[in-house]
Amino acid sequence: MEIRLSRPCVEDPSRYIAECHLGRKLDIEKLCGILRNAGVMGLKCSVKLGVARYELDEKSVMMYQSGRVDIRRIQDTTEAENVMWEITAMVKDAFSGKTS
């Protein structure tokens, strides 16, 4: 799993946006159902646009059908890795059969 810290967050310049990739495509309908059932905060899903946005442990997460994941308000790559493991475990049933 490749994780890259990109630009600082607009709302908090001491934190970063982590850009990650799951390596597999996501079924957005399944993903949104899983996230709804998990009761994540601030969930917004668009199957048409292929994106889900929500809050997790005070982080803002955007997941794309392509398998890309952006996590805002990250301190460092270790924190990004921990959040990615948590996300991957939570949404494992939303992976489509296709690799990206």
Secondary structure, DSSP 8 states (H G I E B T S, - for coil): --EEEEEE-SS-TTSEEEEEE-SEEE-HHHHHHHHHHHT-EEEEEETTTTEEEEEETTEEEEEETTSEEEEEEE-SHHHHHHHHHHHHHHHGGGEEEEE-
